[in-house]
Amino acid sequence: MDSYTHLSLSERVEVKTGLARGESLRHLARCLDRSPSTLSRELNRTPKPGAVYEADVAADAARTRRRRGGRKLQPGTLLWDLMLDERLRCGWSPEHIAGGLKHDHPDRPERRVSHETIYCALYALPKGELKKELLSLLRQASRARRPRSGGKKRGEVLKDITPIAARPAEVETRLIPGHWEADLIKGKGNRSAVATLVERTTRLTLLAVMPDASAASTLHALTQAMQGLPAIMRKTLTYDRGSEMARHAELAERLQIDIYFADPYSPWQRGTSENTNGLIRQYLPKGRSLTHHVVLLERHRHVAQHSP
């Protein structure tokens, strides 16, 4: 199948000839080693309903579209609404949005967009309240635009991880409790953090306070949060590939739990955790130190443990 390359003139001629012979789109797609949806979109671009498909006219139109170079993601379009109202304003990152759109619309590239395109569209907005509001929704909002593709390396490297593809199928059904998703909510400069753990079936949520986002603190906090649970409630834990989980093997041994790691840049694979974090962030604001909130949470936990 094609990898989103444009149809060549010779391919368009074969499409025209095949249609004249009465061949189906699926048959033509197989002959050209193309997706049927690619040919369907090509025919839908014919200017007038019922008009005969002309290969040379279609090729000229495609060249014109490429020269015009209009932005795919613009305010007022359906794709903009899918990106903005349903996702960005709900706390999704551009990477999260791009992955979610790809997952939701695998055969509709017109409803998909890369995270880089989202960043470019937001920063290309004219100055005003809308641009200010939307940039403030980014997890690392800034006035200057920096390329995201070659992100900086993380501190510690994860070794000997088990990918999410190996996770038992029963986790997806949400019928049996004991399967958890976890993440960190980090404060300013990573000098404070709160670990969040959500059970996929019951949505039981545990918060573990941490002095920082280091691997040692993560190991201690997650152990403290989960060691009091019955063994039957400690089946699996799914996490992203953050360096704070560098000591995952020790955690698995302490808790007798199987730990799985989501694919890179695939936060929708931990949707329960992502949605829960979005709610918690209303009370633990981004870009601020969480030290004060951590102290309150720790005090509350201490009181709860020692209350009659």
C-alpha positions as CSV (number, residue, x, y, z in Angstrom):
1,M,0.0,0.0,0.0
2,D,1.1,3.6,-0.5
3,S,2.7,5.7,2.3
4,Y,0.9,8.9,1.6
5,T,2.8,9.6,-1.6
6,H,1.0,11.5,-4.4
7,L,-0.4,9.7,-7.3
8,S,1.7,10.0,-10.4
9,L,0.4,11.0,-13.8
10,S,0.8,7.4,-15.1
11,E,-1.2,6.1,-12.1
12,R,-3.9,8.6,-12.8
13,V,-4.0,7.5,-16.5
14,E,-4.4,3.9,-15.3
15,V,-7.3,4.9,-13.1
16,K,-9.0,6.7,-16.0
17,T,-8.5,3.7,-18.3
18,G,-9.7,1.3,-15.7
19,L,-12.8,3.3,-14.9
20,A,-13.6,3.4,-18.6
21,R,-13.5,-0.4,-18.7
22,G,-15.9,-0.6,-15.7
23,E,-13.3,-1.9,-13.2
24,S,-14.0,-1.2,-9.5
25,L,-11.9,1.0,-7.3
26,R,-10.8,-1.9,-5.2
27,H,-9.5,-3.8,-8.2
28,L,-7.7,-0.7,-9.4
29,A,-6.2,-0.1,-6.0
30,R,-4.8,-3.7,-5.9
31,C,-3.3,-3.2,-9.4
32,L,-1.6,0.0,-8.3
33,D,-0.7,-1.2,-4.8
34,R,-2.7,1.7,-3.4
35,S,-5.3,2.0,-0.7
36,P,-8.9,2.1,-2.1
37,S,-9.5,5.3,0.1
38,T,-6.6,7.0,-1.8
39,L,-8.4,6.5,-5.1
40,S,-11.8,7.4,-3.6
41,R,-10.4,10.7,-2.4
42,E,-8.9,11.3,-5.8
43,L,-12.2,10.8,-7.6
44,N,-14.0,13.0,-5.0
45,R,-11.9,15.9,-6.1
46,T,-13.5,15.8,-9.5
47,P,-15.0,19.3,-9.9
48,K,-18.5,18.4,-10.9
49,P,-20.7,15.5,-9.8
50,G,-21.1,13.0,-12.6
51,A,-18.2,14.5,-14.6
52,V,-15.7,12.1,-16.3
53,Y,-12.4,11.7,-14.5
54,E,-9.6,13.3,-16.5
55,A,-6.0,12.2,-15.5
56,D,-4.3,15.4,-16.8
57,V,-6.8,17.7,-15.2
58,A,-6.5,15.9,-11.9
59,A,-2.6,16.1,-12.1
60,D,-2.7,19.8,-12.8
61,A,-5.1,20.4,-9.9
62,A,-2.8,18.4,-7.6
63,R,0.2,20.6,-8.6
64,T,-1.9,23.7,-8.0
65,R,-2.8,22.5,-4.5
66,R,0.8,21.8,-3.6
67,R,1.9,25.2,-4.9
68,R,-0.8,27.0,-3.0
69,G,0.6,25.5,0.2
70,G,-2.4,26.3,2.4
71,R,-2.4,25.2,6.0
72,K,-4.2,22.0,6.7
73,L,-5.1,23.1,10.2
74,Q,-6.9,26.4,10.3
75,P,-9.6,28.0,12.6
76,G,-13.1,27.2,11.5
77,T,-12.3,23.8,9.9
78,L,-13.6,20.5,11.3
79,L,-10.0,19.4,12.0
80,W,-9.5,22.5,14.0
81,D,-12.6,21.8,16.1
82,L,-11.5,18.2,16.6
83,M,-8.1,19.4,17.8
84,L,-9.2,22.4,19.9
85,D,-12.6,21.9,21.5
86,E,-12.4,18.2,22.1
87,R,-8.8,17.7,23.0
88,L,-6.5,20.7,23.5
89,R,-9.0,22.4,25.9
90,C,-9.3,19.1,27.8
91,G,-5.6,19.1,28.6
92,W,-4.3,17.0,25.8
93,S,-0.8,17.8,24.4
94,P,-0.1,18.1,20.7
95,E,1.6,14.8,20.7
96,H,-1.4,13.2,22.4
97,I,-3.8,14.9,20.0
98,A,-1.9,13.7,16.9
99,G,-1.7,10.2,18.2
100,G,-5.4,10.2,19.1
101,L,-6.5,11.4,15.7
102,K,-4.4,8.8,14.0
103,H,-5.9,6.1,16.2
104,D,-9.5,7.4,15.7
105,H,-9.2,8.0,11.9
106,P,-6.8,5.4,10.5
107,D,-8.2,5.6,7.0
108,R,-9.0,9.3,6.9
109,P,-5.8,11.4,6.5
110,E,-7.9,14.5,6.1
111,R,-8.8,14.2,9.8
112,R,-5.3,13.6,11.0
113,V,-2.4,16.0,11.6
114,S,1.1,15.7,13.1
115,H,2.0,17.3,16.4
116,E,4.4,19.5,14.6
117,T,1.6,20.9,12.4
118,I,-0.4,21.6,15.6
119,Y,2.4,23.6,17.1
120,C,3.0,25.5,13.9
121,A,-0.8,26.3,13.6
122,L,-1.0,27.6,17.1
123,Y,2.1,29.8,16.9
124,A,1.1,31.1,13.5
125,L,-2.1,32.6,14.9
126,P,-2.3,36.4,14.9
127,K,-1.6,38.1,18.2
128,G,-4.6,38.4,20.4
129,E,-6.5,36.7,23.2
130,L,-7.2,33.5,21.3
131,K,-3.5,32.9,20.7
132,K,-2.6,33.8,24.2
133,E,-5.3,31.4,25.5
134,L,-4.3,28.5,23.3
135,L,-0.6,28.8,24.0
136,S,-1.3,28.8,27.7
137,L,-2.9,25.4,27.3
138,L,0.4,23.9,26.1
139,R,2.2,22.0,28.8
140,Q,5.4,23.9,28.0
141,A,4.0,27.1,26.7
142,S,6.5,29.8,25.7
143,R,6.6,32.8,23.4
144,A,9.3,31.4,21.2
145,R,8.8,28.4,18.9
146,R,11.3,25.6,19.2
147,P,11.4,22.5,17.1
148,R,9.9,19.5,18.9
149,S,11.0,16.7,16.7
150,G,14.5,16.3,18.1
151,G,13.6,16.5,21.7
152,K,16.4,16.5,24.4
153,K,17.5,13.2,25.8
154,R,16.1,12.0,29.1
155,G,18.3,11.6,32.1
156,E,18.3,7.8,32.9
157,V,17.8,5.1,30.3
158,L,15.2,2.5,30.9
159,K,16.5,-1.1,30.5
160,D,14.9,-4.5,30.2
161,I,11.4,-3.1,29.9
162,T,8.3,-5.1,28.9
163,P,6.3,-3.2,26.2
164,I,2.5,-2.7,26.4
165,A,2.0,-5.1,23.5
166,A,2.9,-8.0,25.9
167,R,0.3,-6.9,28.4
168,P,-2.5,-9.5,29.0
169,A,-5.7,-9.1,27.0
170,E,-7.8,-9.0,30.1
171,V,-6.4,-5.6,31.0
172,E,-8.2,-4.0,28.0
173,T,-11.6,-5.5,29.1
174,R,-11.7,-3.7,32.4
175,L,-13.7,-6.6,33.8
176,I,-11.2,-7.7,36.4
177,P,-9.7,-5.2,39.0
178,G,-6.1,-5.0,39.9
179,H,-4.7,-3.4,36.7
180,W,-3.2,0.1,37.3
181,E,-2.0,3.1,35.3
182,A,0.5,5.5,36.8
183,D,2.1,8.8,36.0
184,L,3.8,11.8,37.7
185,I,2.5,15.3,38.1
186,K,5.6,17.4,38.3
187,G,6.0,20.8,39.9
188,K,8.2,23.7,38.7
189,G,11.7,22.6,37.9
190,N,10.9,19.0,38.9
191,R,11.6,20.0,42.5
192,S,8.3,18.5,43.7
193,A,6.0,15.9,42.4
194,V,2.9,13.8,43.0
195,A,2.6,10.3,41.7
196,T,-0.9,9.3,40.5
197,L,-2.1,5.7,40.3
198,V,-5.5,4.8,38.9
199,E,-7.1,1.4,38.9
200,R,-8.7,0.8,35.4
201,T,-11.9,-1.0,36.5
202,T,-12.9,0.8,39.7
203,R,-11.2,4.1,38.9
204,L,-9.8,4.1,42.5
205,T,-7.1,6.8,42.6
206,L,-4.1,6.9,44.8
207,L,-1.8,9.9,45.2
208,A,1.8,9.6,46.4
209,V,3.7,12.7,47.5
210,M,7.3,13.0,46.4
211,P,10.1,15.6,47.1
212,D,11.3,15.4,43.5
213,A,10.9,13.4,40.3
214,S,13.9,11.2,40.6
215,A,13.9,7.4,40.1
216,A,14.7,6.8,43.8
217,S,11.7,9.0,44.9
218,T,9.4,7.3,42.4
219,L,10.4,3.8,43.7
220,H,9.8,4.8,47.3
221,A,6.5,6.6,46.6
222,L,4.9,3.9,44.5
223,T,6.0,1.2,46.9
224,Q,4.5,3.1,49.8
225,A,1.2,3.8,47.9
226,M,0.6,0.2,46.8
227,Q,2.2,-2.1,49.3
228,G,-0.9,-1.9,51.6
229,L,-3.2,-3.2,48.8
230,P,-4.2,-6.9,48.8
231,A,-2.1,-9.0,46.4
232,I,-5.2,-9.6,44.3
233,M,-5.3,-5.9,43.6
234,R,-1.7,-5.8,42.4
235,K,-1.7,-7.5,39.0
236,T,-0.2,-5.0,36.5
237,L,1.0,-1.5,36.3
238,T,1.3,0.5,33.1
239,Y,3.6,3.5,32.9
240,D,5.1,5.7,30.2
241,R,8.8,5.7,29.4
242,G,9.9,8.4,31.8
243,S,13.3,8.1,33.3
244,E,11.8,8.2,36.7
245,M,10.9,4.5,36.2
246,A,14.6,3.5,35.8
247,R,14.3,1.3,38.9
248,H,11.1,-0.5,37.7
249,A,12.7,-3.9,38.3
250,E,13.0,-3.2,42.0
251,L,9.5,-1.9,42.1
252,A,8.1,-5.0,40.4
253,E,10.0,-7.2,42.9
254,R,8.8,-5.2,46.0
255,L,5.2,-5.2,45.0
256,Q,5.1,-8.6,43.1
257,I,3.5,-6.8,40.2
258,D,4.0,-7.0,36.4
259,I,5.0,-3.6,34.9
260,Y,4.4,-2.7,31.3
261,F,5.5,0.4,29.4
262,A,3.5,2.3,26.8
263,D,4.9,3.0,23.4
264,P,6.8,6.3,23.0
265,Y,4.6,9.4,22.5
266,S,1.4,7.3,22.9
267,P,-0.3,8.7,26.0
268,W,-3.7,7.5,24.8
269,Q,-2.5,4.0,25.7
270,R,-2.8,5.2,29.3
271,G,-6.0,7.1,28.8
272,T,-7.4,6.5,32.3
273,S,-4.3,8.0,33.8
274,E,-4.2,11.0,31.4
275,N,-7.9,11.9,32.0
276,T,-7.4,11.6,35.8
277,N,-4.3,13.8,35.7
278,G,-6.3,16.4,33.8
279,L,-8.8,16.6,36.6
280,I,-6.1,16.6,39.3
281,R,-4.3,19.4,37.5
282,Q,-7.2,21.7,38.4
283,Y,-5.9,21.6,42.0
284,L,-2.2,21.2,41.3
285,P,-1.5,24.0,38.7
286,K,1.1,23.7,36.0
287,G,4.3,25.7,36.2
288,R,4.2,26.1,40.0
289,S,5.9,24.5,42.8
290,L,3.8,21.7,44.3
291,T,5.7,21.9,47.6
292,H,2.7,23.5,49.5
293,H,0.2,21.0,48.0
294,V,2.6,18.1,48.8
295,V,2.8,19.2,52.4
296,L,-1.0,19.3,52.7
297,L,-1.4,15.9,51.1
298,E,1.2,14.4,53.4
299,R,-0.4,16.0,56.4
300,H,-3.8,14.6,55.3
301,R,-2.3,11.1,54.8
302,H,-0.7,11.2,58.2
303,V,-3.9,12.2,59.9
304,A,-5.9,9.5,58.1
305,Q,-3.4,6.8,59.1
306,H,-3.6,7.7,62.8
307,S,-7.3,8.5,63.1
308,P,-9.4,6.0,65.2
